Amino acid sequence: MNVKPLFDRVVIKNVEAEETTKSGIILTSAAKEKPQMAEVLAVGPGGMVDGKEVAMQVKVGQKIIYSKYAGTEVKLDGQEMIIVRQSDILAVVE
């Protein structure tokens, strides 16, 4: 199933969090913090949003950092995704 976001929405997939700390301690799934880094899977067309013209700044395949509590989590075909507004994206990781 293909997801096509509308307006200024972006579909992202979380990048898996590290399972060990820098000092070598292995973390359980309960101790892991929700990752804020994700990969862009689909980008909406932009356009008029709340009376303002919005140009999309991200592209499919880019790695991004987004706000901690942003977006709506969805699960399609067994794949977990998050749909966020472009304004909830804080940075592009290069």
Buried (B, 14 or more C-beta within 10 A) or exposed (E): EEBEBEBBBBBBEBEEEEEEEEEEEEEEEEEEEEBBBBBBBBBBEBEEBEEEEBEBBBEEEBBBBBEEEBBEEEEEEEEEBBBBBBEBBEEEEE
